[in-house]
Amino acid sequence: FLSENPDGSLTVRTRPHAERGRRLVETGTDVENSLRKVISAYVSGADSIVVKGALAATVCDEARARLSALETIEESGDEVILQVFEKGEGFTLDGVLRRMHVVVLALFGVSRQLFEKGRAQVGEAEKREREIDRMYFLALRSAVGERRGLPEALHKAFAAKALEDIADNLDEACREGASVAPNARMAQLLA
């Protein structure tokens, strides 16, 4: 189990941290760095994340676009409170991995279509890749809370990373290959 310390370092535990609760993120002046801190709090299992600073609204908007089950529940001045709403009996890490697999297969289909028929599918590929990114962070969050043990959770986290990498590569192939499509050799590689 992974948790972030106040100084920014990470702690690995063999059991869940007793306090999931609330995490505080100070935005500073860099949106990307602040977003990484919000993602870290999300992945480590925080149920709510308090974001403070001049960039709080911007960081929270970007976080909500990238992370599943995250919503703004309170906003005032330079403070935004995000809440994770992921509770549900049907929600499992295995289910997230299966869904990621299905979306990656669909992304292969989109890529193949581009190279077979030359149809501009770049927007569809980008949309599916963003969906995989969201599910990847959700899978990591789920792995942190996995009750079956660290080895199994790590294997599943590695599987999620592999699927996320495949999606990134397929998206890049579509973006870079749009100018040369249709291309029978590329279509054959993706079949």
Salt bridges, closest charged atoms under 4 A:
GLU32 OE2 - ARG66 NH2 3.63
ASP47 OD1 - ARG20 NH2 3.54
ASP47 OD1 - LYS87 NZ 3.76
ASP47 OD1 - ARG141 NH2 3.57
ASP61 OD1 - ARG64 NH1 2.96
GLU62 OE2 - ARG66 NE 2.90
GLU79 OE1 - LYS52 NZ 3.53
GLU86 OE2 - ARG20 NH2 3.52
GLU86 OE2 - ARG141 NE 2.90
ASP94 OD2 - ARG148 NH2 3.52
ASP94 OD1 - LYS156 NZ 2.68
GLU116 OE2 - ARG112 NE 3.91
GLU124 OE1 - LYS127 NZ 3.76
GLU124 OE2 - ARG128 NE 2.90
GLU131 OE2 - ARG99 NH2 2.55
GLU146 OE2 - ARG148 NE 2.90
GLU146 OE2 - LYS156 NZ 3.88
GLU152 OE2 - ARG148 NH1 2.97
GLU152 OE2 - LYS156 NZ 3.04
GLU164 OE1 - LYS161 NZ 3.05
ASP165 OD1 - LYS161 NZ 3.16
ASP171 OD2 - ARG175 NH2 3.31
